[in-house]
Amino acid sequence: MVIGGYKFVRIAAEGSSAYGLTASGDCYAWGNNNLGQLGDGTTVNKSSPVAVIGGYKFVQIARTSGSAYGLTASGDCYAWGNNNYGQLGDGTTVLKSSPVAVIGGYKFKIG
């Protein structure tokens, strides 16, 4: 059981970080945070869930090595964490410890 009594409807985990998505769309993360991949505005590791900041409501989350992505019901994608190759899609190669919008006006959908 994850500390905090959260009820997750989706989870994503890879390596040493994990993410849980609640039915209301809130995203929580825990584990390694050396690249800001927990999205809480820090680069401090967390041994219990912390909220991904920004107040975004996600319907899906995904994770790669050092980066994470959240998709809203309207099709907007947000990304945070490692960005050394521009994988966050924000037009930079600077790591982000809180969600940033994927630029370009694209709308994504599940399925």
N, CA, C and O atoms as a GROMACS GRO file, in nm:
protein
  444
    1MET      N    1   0.084  -0.117   0.000
    1MET     CA    2   0.000   0.000   0.000
    1MET      C    3   0.089   0.125   0.000
    1MET      O    4   0.187   0.132   0.074
    2VAL      N    5   0.055   0.220  -0.081
    2VAL     CA    6   0.127   0.347  -0.088
    2VAL      C    7   0.078   0.436   0.025
    2VAL      O    8  -0.042   0.447   0.049
    3ILE      N    9   0.170   0.500   0.095
    3ILE     CA   10   0.137   0.592   0.205
    3ILE      C   11   0.047   0.704   0.156
    3ILE      O   12   0.064   0.752   0.044
    4GLY      N   13  -0.048   0.745   0.237
    4GLY     CA   14  -0.133   0.859   0.204
    4GLY      C   15  -0.276   0.822   0.176
    4GLY      O   16  -0.361   0.911   0.167
    5GLY      N   17  -0.307   0.694   0.161
    5GLY     CA   18  -0.444   0.652   0.138
    5GLY      C   19  -0.499   0.688   0.001
    5GLY      O   20  -0.621   0.689  -0.018
    6TYR      N   21  -0.412   0.719  -0.093
    6TYR     CA   22  -0.458   0.755  -0.228
    6TYR      C   23  -0.519   0.634  -0.298
    6TYR      O   24  -0.476   0.521  -0.276
    7LYS      N   25  -0.618   0.659  -0.382
    7LYS     CA   26  -0.679   0.556  -0.465
    7LYS      C   27  -0.644   0.589  -0.609
    7LYS      O   28  -0.695   0.685  -0.667
    8PHE      N   29  -0.556   0.509  -0.667
    8PHE     CA   30  -0.510   0.534  -0.803
    8PHE      C   31  -0.586   0.449  -0.903
    8PHE      O   32  -0.612   0.331  -0.878
    9VAL      N   33  -0.621   0.509  -1.016
    9VAL     CA   34  -0.688   0.436  -1.124
    9VAL      C   35  -0.589   0.399  -1.234
    9VAL      O   36  -0.616   0.310  -1.315
   10ARG      N   37  -0.477   0.467  -1.237
   10ARG     CA   38  -0.369   0.437  -1.332
   10ARG      C   39  -0.236   0.458  -1.261
   10ARG      O   40  -0.223   0.545  -1.175
   11ILE      N   41  -0.138   0.377  -1.299
   11ILE     CA   42  -0.004   0.396  -1.248
   11ILE      C   43   0.094   0.383  -1.363
   11ILE      O   44   0.066   0.318  -1.464
   12ALA      N   45   0.208   0.446  -1.347
   12ALA     CA   46   0.317   0.435  -1.443
   12ALA      C   47   0.446   0.428  -1.363
   12ALA      O   48   0.466   0.509  -1.272
   13ALA      N   49   0.531   0.335  -1.396
   13ALA     CA   50   0.657   0.321  -1.324
   13ALA      C   51   0.763   0.266  -1.418
   13ALA      O   52   0.736   0.182  -1.503
   14GLU      N   53   0.882   0.316  -1.400
   14GLU     CA   54   0.997   0.266  -1.474
   14GLU      C   55   1.120   0.309  -1.398
   14GLU      O   56   1.127   0.422  -1.350
   15GLY      N   57   1.215   0.221  -1.385
   15GLY     CA   58   1.335   0.258  -1.312
   15GLY      C   59   1.302   0.282  -1.165
   15GLY      O   60   1.246   0.195  -1.099
   16SER      N   61   1.338   0.399  -1.116
   16SER     CA   62   1.325   0.425  -0.973
   16SER      C   63   1.225   0.535  -0.938
   16SER      O   64   1.233   0.592  -0.830
   17SER      N   65   1.133   0.566  -1.028
   17SER     CA   66   1.026   0.664  -1.001
   17SER      C   67   0.892   0.601  -1.038
   17SER      O   68   0.884   0.517  -1.128
   18ALA      N   69   0.787   0.645  -0.968
   18ALA     CA   70   0.653   0.593  -0.995
   18ALA      C   71   0.552   0.706  -0.989
   18ALA      O   72   0.574   0.809  -0.925
   19TYR      N   73   0.439   0.685  -1.058
   19TYR     CA   74   0.335   0.786  -1.070
   19TYR      C   75   0.200   0.719  -1.051
   19TYR      O   76   0.178   0.608  -1.099
   20GLY      N   77   0.110   0.788  -0.982
   20GLY     CA   78  -0.026   0.741  -0.965
   20GLY      C   79  -0.124   0.849  -1.005
   20GLY      O   80  -0.104   0.967  -0.972
   21LEU      N   81  -0.227   0.811  -1.074
   21LEU     CA   82  -0.330   0.903  -1.122
   21LEU      C   83  -0.461   0.868  -1.053
   21LEU      O   84  -0.505   0.753  -1.058
   22THR      N   85  -0.524   0.966  -0.990
   22THR     CA   86  -0.652   0.943  -0.922
   22THR      C   87  -0.767   0.955  -1.021
   22THR      O   88  -0.749   1.004  -1.132
   23ALA      N   89  -0.884   0.912  -0.980
   23ALA     CA   90  -1.003   0.921  -1.065
   23ALA      C   91  -1.037   1.065  -1.099
   23ALA      O   92  -1.096   1.091  -1.204
   24SER      N   93  -1.000   1.159  -1.014
   24SER     CA   94  -1.028   1.301  -1.041
   24SER      C   95  -0.921   1.366  -1.127
   24SER      O   96  -0.932   1.484  -1.159
   25GLY      N   97  -0.816   1.289  -1.165
   25GLY     CA   98  -0.714   1.341  -1.256
   25GLY      C   99  -0.592   1.399  -1.189
   25GLY      O  100  -0.504   1.452  -1.256
   26ASP      N  101  -0.585   1.390  -1.055
   26ASP     CA  102  -0.466   1.439  -0.985
   26ASP      C  103  -0.354   1.338  -1.000
   26ASP      O  104  -0.376   1.217  -0.992
   27CYS      N  105  -0.232   1.388  -1.021
   27CYS     CA  106  -0.116   1.302  -1.039
   27CYS      C  107  -0.022   1.316  -0.920
   27CYS      O  108   0.009   1.427  -0.878
   28TYR      N  109   0.023   1.203  -0.868
   28TYR     CA  110   0.118   1.198  -0.758
   28TYR      C  111   0.238   1.116  -0.802
   28TYR      O  112   0.226   1.026  -0.885
   29ALA      N  113   0.355   1.151  -0.747
   29ALA     CA  114   0.478   1.083  -0.788
   29ALA      C  115   0.566   1.059  -0.666
   29ALA      O  116   0.556   1.130  -0.566
   30TRP      N  117   0.654   0.958  -0.676
   30TRP     CA  118   0.747   0.929  -0.567
   30TRP      C  119   0.866   0.854  -0.624
   30TRP      O  120   0.859   0.793  -0.730
   31GLY      N  121   0.977   0.860  -0.548
   31GLY     CA  122   1.099   0.791  -0.588
   31GLY      C  123   1.210   0.887  -0.626
   31GLY      O  124   1.220   0.997  -0.572
   32ASN      N  125   1.293   0.843  -0.719
   32ASN     CA  126   1.407   0.922  -0.764
   32ASN      C  127   1.359   1.051  -0.831
   32ASN      O  128   1.263   1.050  -0.908
   33ASN      N  129   1.427   1.160  -0.802
   33ASN     CA  130   1.386   1.290  -0.856
   33ASN      C  131   1.508   1.373  -0.895
   33ASN      O  132   1.502   1.496  -0.895
   34ASN      N  133   1.618   1.308  -0.930
   34ASN     CA  134   1.741   1.381  -0.960
   34ASN      C  135   1.729   1.471  -1.082
   34ASN      O  136   1.808   1.564  -1.096
   35LEU      N  137   1.633   1.447  -1.169
   35LEU     CA  138   1.614   1.528  -1.289
   35LEU      C  139   1.481   1.605  -1.287
   35LEU      O  140   1.436   1.656  -1.389
   36GLY      N  141   1.419   1.612  -1.170
   36GLY     CA  142   1.291   1.681  -1.160
   36GLY      C  143   1.175   1.599  -1.211
   36GLY      O  144   1.067   1.654  -1.235
   37GLN      N  145   1.194   1.469  -1.229
   37GLN     CA  146   1.093   1.384  -1.292
   37GLN      C  147   0.969   1.361  -1.208
   37GLN      O  148   0.871   1.305  -1.257
   38LEU      N  149   0.969   1.402  -1.081
   38LEU     CA  150   0.847   1.389  -1.001
   38LEU      C  151   0.752   1.505  -1.023
   38LEU      O  152   0.635   1.496  -0.986
   39GLY      N  153   0.799   1.614  -1.082
   39GLY     CA  154   0.711   1.725  -1.118
   39GLY      C  155   0.662   1.808  -1.001
   39GLY      O  156   0.561   1.877  -1.012
   40ASP      N  157   0.733   1.801  -0.889
   40ASP     CA  158   0.691   1.878  -0.770
   40ASP      C  159   0.769   2.008  -0.753
   40ASP      O  160   0.760   2.072  -0.648
   41GLY      N  161   0.844   2.048  -0.855
   41GLY     CA  162   0.920   2.172  -0.849
   41GLY      C  163   1.055   2.161  -0.782
   41GLY      O  164   1.123   2.261  -0.761
   42THR      N  165   1.096   2.036  -0.748
   42THR     CA  166   1.225   2.016  -0.683
   42THR      C  167   1.304   1.908  -0.757
   42THR      O  168   1.256   1.850  -0.854
   43THR      N  169   1.424   1.883  -0.708
   43THR     CA  170   1.503   1.769  -0.755
   43THR      C  171   1.542   1.683  -0.635
   43THR      O  172   1.649   1.621  -0.634
   44VAL      N  173   1.456   1.680  -0.534
   44VAL     CA  174   1.479   1.603  -0.411
   44VAL      C  175   1.400   1.473  -0.419
   44VAL      O  176   1.280   1.474  -0.449
   45ASN      N  177   1.466   1.360  -0.393
   45ASN     CA  178   1.398   1.230  -0.392
   45ASN      C  179   1.287   1.230  -0.288
   45ASN      O  180   1.299   1.295  -0.184
   46LYS      N  181   1.179   1.156  -0.315
   46LYS     CA  182   1.065   1.148  -0.223
   46LYS      C  183   1.030   1.002  -0.198
   46LYS      O  184   1.018   0.923  -0.292
   47SER      N  185   1.015   0.965  -0.071
   47SER     CA  186   0.983   0.826  -0.037
   47SER      C  187   0.833   0.805  -0.017
   47SER      O  188   0.790   0.694   0.014
   48SER      N  189   0.754   0.910  -0.035
   48SER     CA  190   0.608   0.899  -0.032
   48SER      C  191   0.552   0.992  -0.139
   48SER      O  192   0.621   1.084  -0.182
   49PRO      N  193   0.428   0.970  -0.182
   49PRO     CA  194   0.373   1.048  -0.294
   49PRO      C  195   0.368   1.199  -0.266
   49PRO      O  196   0.333   1.243  -0.157
   50VAL      N  197   0.403   1.275  -0.370
   50VAL     CA  198   0.389   1.420  -0.370
   50VAL      C  199   0.309   1.458  -0.494
   50VAL      O  200   0.316   1.390  -0.597
   51ALA      N  201   0.233   1.565  -0.484
   51ALA     CA  202   0.151   1.609  -0.597
   51ALA      C  203   0.238   1.668  -0.707
   51ALA      O  204   0.332   1.744  -0.680
   52VAL      N  205   0.207   1.634  -0.831
   52VAL     CA  206   0.266   1.703  -0.945
   52VAL      C  207   0.201   1.841  -0.947
   52VAL      O  208   0.079   1.852  -0.950
   53ILE      N  209   0.284   1.946  -0.946
   53ILE     CA  210   0.230   2.081  -0.930
   53ILE      C  211   0.169   2.135  -1.059
   53ILE      O  212   0.199   2.088  -1.169
   54GLY      N  213   0.084   2.233  -1.044
   54GLY     CA  214   0.023   2.298  -1.158
   54GLY      C  215  -0.128   2.288  -1.162
   54GLY      O  216  -0.193   2.360  -1.237
   55GLY      N  217  -0.184   2.198  -1.082
   55GLY     CA  218  -0.328   2.183  -1.079
   55GLY      C  219  -0.388   2.118  -1.203
   55GLY      O  220  -0.509   2.126  -1.224
   56TYR      N  221  -0.306   2.053  -1.284
   56TYR     CA  222  -0.356   1.988  -1.405
   56TYR      C  223  -0.435   1.863  -1.371
   56TYR      O  224  -0.405   1.794  -1.274
   57LYS      N  225  -0.536   1.835  -1.451
   57LYS     CA  226  -0.616   1.713  -1.439
   57LYS      C  227  -0.582   1.626  -1.559
   57LYS      O  228  -0.615   1.660  -1.672
   58PHE      N  229  -0.518   1.514  -1.533
   58PHE     CA  230  -0.475   1.424  -1.640
   58PHE      C  231  -0.567   1.304  -1.652
   58PHE      O  232  -0.625   1.258  -1.553
   59VAL      N  233  -0.580   1.254  -1.773
   59VAL     CA  234  -0.655   1.131  -1.797
   59VAL      C  235  -0.560   1.014  -1.823
   59VAL      O  236  -0.599   0.898  -1.817
   60GLN      N  237  -0.435   1.049  -1.853
   60GLN     CA  238  -0.334   0.946  -1.877
   60GLN      C  239  -0.198   1.001  -1.841
   60GLN      O  240  -0.172   1.120  -1.857
   61ILE      N  241  -0.112   0.912  -1.792
   61ILE     CA  242   0.026   0.949  -1.762
   61ILE      C  243   0.118   0.847  -1.828
   61ILE      O  244   0.081   0.732  -1.848
   62ALA      N  245   0.237   0.893  -1.860
   62ALA     CA  246   0.337   0.805  -1.918
   62ALA      C  247   0.473   0.846  -1.863
   62ALA      O  248   0.491   0.960  -1.819
   63ARG      N  249   0.566   0.754  -1.866
   63ARG     CA  250   0.696   0.781  -1.809
   63ARG      C  251   0.805   0.716  -1.893
   63ARG      O  252   0.788   0.606  -1.945
   64THR      N  253   0.915   0.786  -1.904
   64THR     CA  254   1.034   0.730  -1.965
   64THR      C  255   1.148   0.750  -1.867
   64THR      O  256   1.126   0.801  -1.757
   65SER      N  257   1.266   0.712  -1.902
   65SER     CA  258   1.380   0.727  -1.814
   65SER      C  259   1.408   0.875  -1.787
   65SER      O  260   1.467   0.943  -1.871
   66GLY      N  261   1.366   0.924  -1.671
   66GLY     CA  262   1.395   1.061  -1.631
   66GLY      C  263   1.294   1.166  -1.674
   66GLY      O  264   1.312   1.282  -1.639
   67SER      N  265   1.189   1.129  -1.747
   67SER     CA  266   1.087   1.225  -1.791
   67SER      C  267   0.949   1.166  -1.769
   67SER      O  268   0.933   1.044  -1.762
   68ALA      N  269   0.849   1.253  -1.758
   68ALA     CA  270   0.711   1.208  -1.742
   68ALA      C  271   0.620   1.297  -1.825
   68ALA      O  272   0.655   1.411  -1.857
   69TYR      N  273   0.502   1.243  -1.858
   69TYR     CA  274   0.408   1.312  -1.946
   69TYR      C  275   0.266   1.292  -1.895
   69TYR      O  276   0.230   1.184  -1.850
   70GLY      N  277   0.187   1.397  -1.902
   70GLY     CA  278   0.048   1.390  -1.864
   70GLY      C  279  -0.040   1.442  -1.976
   70GLY      O  280  -0.010   1.544  -2.037
   71LEU      N  281  -0.149   1.371  -2.002
   71LEU     CA  282  -0.244   1.407  -2.107
   71LEU      C  283  -0.375   1.449  -2.044
   71LEU      O  284  -0.430   1.376  -1.961
   72THR      N  285  -0.427   1.567  -2.082
   72THR     CA  286  -0.555   1.613  -2.028
   72THR      C  287  -0.669   1.564  -2.117
   72THR      O  288  -0.646   1.517  -2.228
   73ALA      N  289  -0.790   1.574  -2.066
   73ALA     CA  290  -0.908   1.530  -2.141
   73ALA      C  291  -0.925   1.610  -2.269
   73ALA      O  292  -0.981   1.560  -2.366
   74SER      N  293  -0.877   1.734  -2.272
   74SER     CA  294  -0.890   1.818  -2.392
   74SER      C  295  -0.779   1.791  -2.493
   74SER      O  296  -0.776   1.852  -2.600
   75GLY      N  297  -0.686   1.698  -2.460
   75GLY     CA  298  -0.581   1.660  -2.554
   75GLY      C  299  -0.451   1.737  -2.540
   75GLY      O  300  -0.361   1.722  -2.622
   76ASP      N  301  -0.441   1.820  -2.437
   76ASP     CA  302  -0.316   1.892  -2.413
   76ASP      C  303  -0.218   1.800  -2.343
   76ASP      O  304  -0.256   1.724  -2.254
   77CYS      N  305  -0.091   1.808  -2.382
   77CYS     CA  306   0.012   1.726  -2.323
   77CYS      C  307   0.109   1.814  -2.246
   77CYS      O  308   0.152   1.919  -2.295
   78TYR      N  309   0.143   1.772  -2.126
   78TYR     CA  310   0.241   1.839  -2.041
   78TYR      C  311   0.353   1.742  -2.011
   78TYR      O  312   0.330   1.621  -2.001
   79ALA      N  313   0.474   1.795  -1.996
   79ALA     CA  314   0.589   1.710  -1.973
   79ALA      C  315   0.680   1.773  -1.868
   79ALA      O  316   0.678   1.894  -1.849
   80TRP      N  317   0.759   1.689  -1.799
   80TRP     CA  318   0.852   1.740  -1.700
   80TRP      C  319   0.964   1.638  -1.681
   80TRP      O  320   0.949   1.520  -1.712
   81GLY      N  321   1.076   1.687  -1.628
   81GLY     CA  322   1.190   1.601  -1.601
   81GLY      C  323   1.306   1.627  -1.696
   81GLY      O  324   1.328   1.740  -1.740
   82ASN      N  325   1.379   1.520  -1.726
   82ASN     CA  326   1.497   1.529  -1.812
   82ASN      C  327   1.459   1.580  -1.951
   82ASN      O  328   1.356   1.542  -2.007
   83ASN      N  329   1.543   1.667  -2.004
   83ASN     CA  330   1.513   1.727  -2.134
   83ASN      C  331   1.640   1.749  -2.215
   83ASN      O  332   1.645   1.838  -2.300
   84ASN      N  333   1.742   1.668  -2.189
   84ASN     CA  334   1.870   1.690  -2.255
   84ASN      C  335   1.865   1.674  -2.407
   84ASN      O  336   1.952   1.726  -2.476
   85TYR      N  337   1.766   1.604  -2.459
   85TYR     CA  338   1.751   1.589  -2.604
   85TYR      C  339   1.628   1.660  -2.657
   85TYR      O  340   1.590   1.640  -2.773
   86GLY      N  341   1.564   1.743  -2.574
   86GLY     CA  342   1.442   1.812  -2.616
   86GLY      C  343   1.318   1.726  -2.606
   86GLY      O  344   1.216   1.757  -2.667
   87GLN      N  345   1.324   1.617  -2.529
   87GLN     CA  346   1.213   1.521  -2.522
   87GLN      C  347   1.088   1.575  -2.454
   87GLN      O  348   0.982   1.511  -2.460
   88LEU      N  349   1.096   1.691  -2.389
   88LEU     CA  350   0.976   1.749  -2.329
   88LEU      C  351   0.892   1.826  -2.430
   88LEU      O  352   0.776   1.858  -2.403
   89GLY      N  353   0.949   1.856  -2.544
   89GLY     CA  354   0.872   1.921  -2.650
   89GLY      C  355   0.839   2.067  -2.624
   89GLY      O  356   0.743   2.120  -2.681
   90ASP      N  357   0.917   2.132  -2.539
   90ASP     CA  358   0.890   2.272  -2.507
   90ASP      C  359   0.984   2.368  -2.580
   90ASP      O  360   0.985   2.487  -2.551
   91GLY      N  361   1.061   2.317  -2.674
   91GLY     CA  362   1.151   2.401  -2.752
   91GLY      C  363   1.285   2.428  -2.686
   91GLY      O  364   1.364   2.508  -2.736
   92THR      N  365   1.312   2.362  -2.571
   92THR     CA  366   1.440   2.380  -2.502
   92THR      C  367   1.506   2.246  -2.478
   92THR      O  368   1.450   2.141  -2.512
   93THR      N  369   1.624   2.250  -2.420
   93THR     CA  370   1.692   2.129  -2.376
   93THR      C  371   1.731   2.143  -2.229
   93THR      O  372   1.833   2.089  -2.185
   94VAL      N  373   1.650   2.215  -2.153
   94VAL     CA  374   1.673   2.240  -2.011
   94VAL      C  375   1.574   2.154  -1.931
   94VAL      O  376   1.455   2.151  -1.963
   95LEU      N  377   1.623   2.085  -1.827
   95LEU     CA  378   1.531   2.003  -1.746
   95LEU      C  379   1.428   2.092  -1.679
   95LEU      O  380   1.455   2.207  -1.647
   96LYS      N  381   1.311   2.036  -1.658
   96LYS     CA  382   1.199   2.107  -1.595
   96LYS      C  383   1.149   2.022  -1.478
   96LYS      O  384   1.116   1.905  -1.496
   97SER      N  385   1.145   2.082  -1.359
   97SER     CA  386   1.100   2.008  -1.241
   97SER      C  387   0.951   2.027  -1.214
   97SER      O  388   0.900   1.983  -1.111
   98SER      N  389   0.882   2.094  -1.306
   98SER     CA  390   0.736   2.106  -1.301
   98SER      C  391   0.684   2.100  -1.444
   98SER      O  392   0.759   2.127  -1.537
   99PRO      N  393   0.557   2.064  -1.462
   99PRO     CA  394   0.503   2.044  -1.597
   99PRO      C  395   0.511   2.168  -1.686
   99PRO      O  396   0.486   2.280  -1.642
  100VAL      N  397   0.546   2.144  -1.812
  100VAL     CA  398   0.544   2.248  -1.916
  100VAL      C  399   0.462   2.193  -2.033
  100VAL      O  400   0.460   2.073  -2.057
  101ALA      N  401   0.397   2.281  -2.104
  101ALA     CA  402   0.316   2.240  -2.218
  101ALA      C  403   0.404   2.198  -2.335
  101ALA      O  404   0.505   2.263  -2.363
  102VAL      N  405   0.365   2.092  -2.402
  102VAL     CA  406   0.428   2.055  -2.528
  102VAL      C  407   0.380   2.158  -2.629
  102VAL      O  408   0.260   2.177  -2.648
  103ILE      N  409   0.475   2.226  -2.695
  103ILE     CA  410   0.437   2.336  -2.783
  103ILE      C  411   0.396   2.288  -2.921
  103ILE      O  412   0.424   2.175  -2.960
  104GLY      N  413   0.330   2.375  -2.995
  104GLY     CA  414   0.293   2.345  -3.132
  104GLY      C  415   0.144   2.342  -3.155
  104GLY      O  416   0.099   2.332  -3.270
  105GLY      N  417   0.065   2.350  -3.049
  105GLY     CA  418  -0.079   2.349  -3.065
  105GLY      C  419  -0.138   2.214  -3.097
  105GLY      O  420  -0.254   2.205  -3.138
  106TYR      N  421  -0.060   2.108  -3.080
  106TYR     CA  422  -0.110   1.973  -3.109
  106TYR      C  423  -0.211   1.928  -3.005
  106TYR      O  424  -0.201   1.963  -2.888
  107LYS      N  425  -0.308   1.851  -3.049
  107LYS     CA  426  -0.404   1.786  -2.960
  107LYS      C  427  -0.384   1.637  -2.974
  107LYS      O  428  -0.384   1.583  -3.085
  108PHE      N  429  -0.368   1.570  -2.863
  108PHE     CA  430  -0.345   1.428  -2.860
  108PHE      C  431  -0.471   1.357  -2.811
  108PHE      O  432  -0.553   1.418  -2.742
  109LYS      N  433  -0.486   1.233  -2.845
  109LYS     CA  434  -0.600   1.158  -2.794
  109LYS      C  435  -0.557   1.017  -2.759
  109LYS      O  436  -0.459   0.964  -2.812
  110ILE      N  437  -0.632   0.959  -2.669
  110ILE     CA  438  -0.603   0.822  -2.626
  110ILE      C  439  -0.666   0.727  -2.727
  110ILE      O  440  -0.779   0.746  -2.773
  111GLY      N  441  -0.589   0.626  -2.761
  111GLY     CA  442  -0.645   0.524  -2.847
  111GLY      C  443  -0.599   0.529  -2.982
  111GLY      O  444  -0.640   0.447  -3.065
   0.00000   0.00000   0.00000
